[in-house]
Amino acid sequence: QLVRPTVMISVPRIFEKIYLKINEKVNEDNIVKREVFHWACAVAKKYFLKLDKDKSPNALDILEFKLAYQLVFSKIYTQFGGKISHDKGSVRR
């Protein structure tokens, strides 16, 4: 958080640990926050799968992803300094 990186490169195990830690925290939250988190993950997965297949997300996909980012992912990105980009080149699912 102190360094505020714009890109994170690591072995997959580090990202798995981060994901597990986030899931632990989410599972401690109330059911509404838990469901919002799972919805946001599903939205992001659908969004990035289209990008990975060189397809353009439609307007609804883009809108849902932006909402998911605002509600959930922006808080996670802030924990890493808030400067990490979430475009196709920097985030893979």
Secondary structure as UniProt FT lines:
FT   HELIX           12..28
FT   HELIX           31..52
FT   TURN            53..54
FT   HELIX           59..68
FT   HELIX           69..73
FT   HELIX           74..79
FT   TURN            80..81
FT   TURN            88..90
//
